[in-house]
Amino acid sequence: MGPLAGLMLHRLVLKNTLTFGRDQDHLKIIHLSFSDMIPDRTESLFEMVPENPALGMAAVISAGDVACEKLGCTGVAGIPCNTFHAPPIWNLFKTKLNESGSNISVLNMIQETADYISRNYSSVKKVGVLSTTGTQRLGIYATPLREIGFTVLEPENQDEVHNLIYNKDWGIKSSIEISTQAREGLSEQIRLLEKKGAELIILACTELPLAIDAKVKFSAVLLDPMVCLARALIKRVDPNRLKSLL
């Protein structure tokens, strides 16, 4: 996964955990970042690399020499990558976990996001999705959202959105410091979806929220799926530790 995505998920778990100002009130978290073991998800889906990312992730969760399960995790896990949840990757990953006899329950970020929108934004009819090309072409969000009654809006030029993420010189993944070009480009794409009628926009690549300019205001709700995942992880471990939504 992208290393920054893991840091963001960890931070969101902390942010959404109810404590009384003490370190000791936080949940036990094992955070592993072995990005070199997991090929790019979009490249895998389009057969630009031969290995399925499911194999590396299964090793990180359960089957490898240094895995969450071998470090003591027996509860619940989350994977901070939207494109990883594409069926060709996700289904093989689940198969490999079952074969390894894993006892860890891995939450599906896409399903958690769809459930979150249904519970908290019941009045919303039109949902925009900004994502990698892999996520967009396989309908990773569009399919489940349409199945539960939402109208899904997508960018007119998906290549521009993908470039915001992957451009090697100024894209969001290119550096820990987000470029002005990436911030402005993301704001433009959000505006275009708003013009199409989007009431809520899913930032469906885990690095996209990093490029949101806090000074710019939007009419649509901007939803980070990792917030949905973080809250679902906390709720699964201990519902009493989950902060109320503001």
C-alpha positions in Angstrom: 0.0 0.0 0.0 1.1 3.6 -0.2 3.0 4.3 3.0 1.2 7.5 3.6 -2.2 5.7 3.5 -1.1 3.5 6.4 -0.1 6.6 8.5 -3.4 8.2 7.7 -5.5 5.2 8.8 -3.5 4.9 12.0 -4.1 8.6 12.7 -7.8 8.3 12.0 -8.2 5.3 14.4 -6.5 7.5 17.1 -8.7 10.5 16.2 -11.9 8.5 16.4 -11.1 6.6 19.6 -12.8 7.9 22.8 -10.2 8.5 25.5 -9.9 10.5 28.6 -6.7 12.2 27.6 -4.5 9.2 28.4 -2.2 7.2 26.2 -3.4 4.1 28.0 -7.0 4.5 26.8 -6.1 3.9 23.1 -6.6 0.5 21.4 -3.7 -1.9 20.7 -2.7 -1.4 17.0 -0.2 -3.3 14.9 0.7 -1.1 11.9 2.9 -2.8 9.2 4.1 -1.0 6.1 5.8 -3.4 3.5 5.1 -1.5 0.3 7.9 -3.3 -1.6 6.0 -6.6 -1.1 2.8 -5.4 -2.8 2.8 -4.4 -6.5 0.8 -1.4 -7.7 -2.9 -2.4 -7.7 -3.9 -0.6 -10.9 -0.9 -1.9 -12.8 -1.8 -5.4 -11.7 -5.4 -5.1 -12.8 -4.3 -4.0 -16.2 -1.6 -6.7 -16.4 1.3 -4.3 -16.5 2.9 -6.3 -13.7 2.6 -10.1 -13.4 2.1 -10.5 -9.7 -1.3 -10.1 -8.0 -1.0 -7.8 -4.9 -3.2 -10.2 -3.0 -0.2 -12.5 -2.4 1.9 -9.9 -0.8 -0.9 -8.6 1.4 -1.8 -12.2 2.5 1.8 -12.5 3.6 1.6 -9.3 5.6 -1.6 -10.2 7.3 -1.1 -13.9 8.0 1.1 -16.0 5.8 4.5 -14.4 5.9 7.4 -14.7 8.3 6.6 -11.2 9.8 2.9 -11.0 9.7 0.2 -9.3 11.8 -1.0 -12.6 13.1 2.4 -13.8 14.1 2.9 -10.5 16.0 -0.1 -11.2 18.1 -3.1 -9.7 16.1 -6.1 -12.0 16.4 -8.9 -9.5 16.0 -9.7 -7.2 13.0 -7.7 -5.6 10.3 -8.2 -3.0 7.6 -6.4 -2.4 4.3 -6.0 1.3 3.3 -6.2 1.0 -0.4 -9.4 1.3 -2.4 -8.1 -0.3 -5.6 -7.0 -3.4 -3.6 -10.7 -4.2 -3.1 -11.2 -4.9 -6.8 -12.6 -8.4 -7.0 -9.6 -9.9 -8.9 -7.4 -8.9 -6.0 -9.8 -9.0 -3.0 -11.2 -12.4 -3.8 -7.8 -14.0 -4.2 -6.6 -12.3 -1.0 -9.6 -13.8 0.9 -8.9 -17.2 -0.6 -5.2 -17.1 0.5 -6.2 -16.0 4.1 -8.6 -18.9 4.3 -5.9 -21.3 3.1 -3.5 -20.1 5.7 -6.1 -20.7 8.5 -6.1 -17.0 9.5 -8.3 -16.0 12.4 -8.2 -12.3 11.5 -11.3 -10.6 10.2 -10.4 -8.2 7.4 -13.0 -5.5 6.9 -14.0 -4.4 3.4 -13.5 -0.7 3.1 -15.8 -0.3 0.1 -18.7 -2.0 1.9 -18.0 0.0 5.1 -18.2 3.2 3.1 -21.4 2.3 1.3 -23.0 1.4 4.7 -21.7 4.6 6.2 -23.3 6.7 3.5 -26.6 4.9 3.8 -26.7 5.4 7.6 -25.5 9.0 7.8 -26.5 10.6 4.4 -29.9 9.1 3.7 -31.1 12.2 1.9 -28.2 12.1 -0.6 -29.2 10.9 -4.1 -26.2 11.7 -6.3 -22.7 10.5 -5.3 -19.5 11.5 -7.1 -16.5 9.2 -7.1 -12.8 10.3 -7.6 -10.4 7.4 -7.9 -7.6 5.7 -9.7 -8.4 4.3 -13.1 -8.4 0.8 -11.7 -11.1 1.6 -9.2 -13.2 3.5 -11.8 -13.0 0.9 -14.6 -13.9 -2.0 -12.4 -16.8 -0.1 -10.7 -15.5 -0.8 -7.3 -17.7 1.9 -5.8 -20.1 2.5 -8.6 -21.5 -1.0 -8.6 -22.4 -1.3 -4.8 -23.7 2.3 -4.7 -26.0 1.8 -7.6 -27.3 -1.5 -6.1 -28.5 0.4 -3.1 -30.1 3.2 -5.0 -27.6 6.0 -5.5 -26.9 7.8 -8.8 -23.1 7.6 -9.3 -21.3 10.5 -11.0 -17.8 10.0 -12.4 -15.2 12.4 -14.0 -15.5 13.3 -17.7 -11.7 12.8 -18.0 -10.5 10.0 -15.8 -7.0 10.3 -17.2 -6.7 13.7 -15.5 -7.7 12.3 -12.2 -5.3 9.4 -12.4 -2.5 11.8 -13.3 -3.2 13.8 -10.2 -2.4 10.7 -8.2 0.5 9.1 -10.2 2.3 11.9 -12.1 6.0 11.3 -11.2 6.9 14.9 -11.0 4.0 16.5 -9.0 1.4 13.8 -8.4 0.2 13.1 -4.9 2.1 9.8 -4.7 5.3 11.5 -5.9 6.2 13.2 -2.6 5.2 13.5 1.0 4.8 17.2 0.3 1.7 17.8 -1.8 2.3 20.1 -4.8 0.2 23.2 -5.6 -0.6 21.6 -9.0 -2.1 18.5 -7.4 -4.2 20.6 -4.9 -5.5 22.8 -7.6 -6.2 19.9 -9.9 -8.2 18.0 -7.3 -10.2 21.1 -6.5 -11.1 21.5 -10.2 -12.2 17.9 -10.4 -14.4 18.3 -7.3 -16.0 21.4 -8.8 -16.7 19.6 -12.1 -18.5 16.8 -10.2 -20.5 19.4 -8.2 -21.6 21.0 -11.5 -22.9 17.6 -12.5 -25.0 17.5 -9.3 -22.9 15.6 -6.8 -24.1 16.1 -3.3 -21.4 13.9 -1.8 -18.1 13.0 -3.3 -16.0 9.9 -2.3 -12.3 10.6 -2.3 -11.8 7.0 -3.4 -8.0 6.9 -3.5 -6.4 6.9 -0.1 -4.0 9.7 -0.8 -6.6 12.1 -2.3 -7.6 13.6 1.1 -4.0 14.7 1.5 -4.5 17.1 -1.4 -7.6 18.9 -0.2 -7.0 22.6 0.3 -8.5 23.4 3.7 -9.0 27.0 2.6 -11.3 26.1 -0.3 -14.9 25.5 0.4 -17.1 23.0 -1.5 -20.9 22.6 -1.6 -20.7 18.7 -1.7 -19.7 16.6 1.3 -16.2 15.2 0.8 -16.0 11.7 2.2 -12.8 9.9 3.0 -13.4 6.1 3.0 -10.6 5.7 5.5 -12.7 7.5 8.1 -15.4 4.9 7.5 -12.8 2.1 7.8 -11.2 3.6 10.9 -14.6 3.9 12.7 -15.6 0.4 11.6 -12.4 -1.0 13.0 -12.9 0.7 16.4 -16.6 -0.4 16.5 -15.6 -4.0 15.8 -13.0 -4.1 18.6 -14.9 -2.1 21.2 -18.0 0.0 20.4 -17.7 1.9 23.7 -14.4 3.4 22.4 -16.0 4.9 19.3 -16.4 8.7 19.4 -19.7 10.1 18.4 -19.9 11.9 15.0 -19.6 15.7 15.3 
